[in-house]
Amino acid sequence: MQTKELIRKVTEKCLPLCEAEGLSLWDVTFEKEGRSYALSVYIDRDEGVFVEDCEKISRALDPFLDEKQFDSLPPYTLTVSSAGLERRISRPEHFEWAMGRAVDVSFYKAREGVMGLCGVLAGKDGDRLTLEQNGNLLELDLADIAAVRLHFEI
């Protein structure tokens, strides 16, 4: 099974599970981590996510992931957790949610001598991201961006 298909199936299974618990599904990823893989489900709720919420979703997913259709997957670890304060912003709905919020952007290669920057997400149009930084608008190509995360300051 290909990664996109796995993510699609897990997402379809998780959406009603999360809804039943008053949670929203933030993201599903399947990534190589060292020698093994991690299937990660990120959940969210305005009031916060608790360990018990993660346990419920994980326990509900276990029988589904034990089905024969998933036998071809390499060994992996299932993790269900909160999207977190510095959550990754990667999907169109994430960018819509993050408009007007401070984000951290990291680049694949240094841009003007820096590997990342922080600014307020002002727009996303196709393959371009617009950040407002100190009153200036910066246009960035998504192809140059390694990750966008919500900025959190203590």
ChimeraX attribute file (.defattr): number of C-alpha atoms within 10 A of each C-alpha:
attribute: neighborCount
match mode: 1-to-1
recipient: residues
	/A:1	11
	/A:2	8
	/A:3	13
	/A:4	11
	/A:5	10
	/A:6	19
	/A:7	18
	/A:8	13
	/A:9	13
	/A:10	19
	/A:11	18
	/A:12	11
	/A:13	15
	/A:14	22
	/A:15	15
	/A:16	14
	/A:17	19
	/A:18	20
	/A:19	11
	/A:20	10
	/A:21	12
	/A:22	12
	/A:23	20
	/A:24	19
	/A:25	19
	/A:26	24
	/A:27	21
	/A:28	18
	/A:29	18
	/A:30	17
	/A:31	12
	/A:32	12
	/A:33	10
	/A:34	7
	/A:35	7
	/A:36	11
	/A:37	16
	/A:38	17
	/A:39	19
	/A:40	19
	/A:41	24
	/A:42	20
	/A:43	24
	/A:44	21
	/A:45	17
	/A:46	8
	/A:47	7
	/A:48	12
	/A:49	17
	/A:50	12
	/A:51	10
	/A:52	9
	/A:53	20
	/A:54	20
	/A:55	14
	/A:56	14
	/A:57	20
	/A:58	18
	/A:59	11
	/A:60	14
	/A:61	17
	/A:62	11
	/A:63	9
	/A:64	14
	/A:65	16
	/A:66	10
	/A:67	9
	/A:68	8
	/A:69	11
	/A:70	12
	/A:71	11
	/A:72	9
	/A:73	12
	/A:74	12
	/A:75	11
	/A:76	16
	/A:77	12
	/A:78	15
	/A:79	16
	/A:80	20
	/A:81	20
	/A:82	20
	/A:83	20
	/A:84	15
	/A:85	11
	/A:86	14
	/A:87	18
	/A:88	20
	/A:89	22
	/A:90	13
	/A:91	11
	/A:92	11
	/A:93	10
	/A:94	16
	/A:95	19
	/A:96	13
	/A:97	11
	/A:98	18
	/A:99	16
	/A:100	15
	/A:101	14
	/A:102	20
	/A:103	23
	/A:104	20
	/A:105	21
	/A:106	19
	/A:107	19
	/A:108	12
	/A:109	13
	/A:110	11
	/A:111	13
	/A:112	7
	/A:113	7
	/A:114	10
	/A:115	14
	/A:116	18
	/A:117	14
	/A:118	17
	/A:119	22
	/A:120	21
	/A:121	25
	/A:122	19
	/A:123	18
	/A:124	18
	/A:125	9
	/A:126	9
	/A:127	10
	/A:128	14
	/A:129	17
	/A:130	19
	/A:131	26
	/A:132	17
	/A:133	15
	/A:134	8
	/A:135	9
	/A:136	9
	/A:137	15
	/A:138	14
	/A:139	14
	/A:140	16
	/A:141	14
	/A:142	17
	/A:143	10
	/A:144	15
	/A:145	17
	/A:146	13
	/A:147	15
	/A:148	22
	/A:149	19
	/A:150	22
	/A:151	17
	/A:152	12
	/A:153	7
	/A:154	2
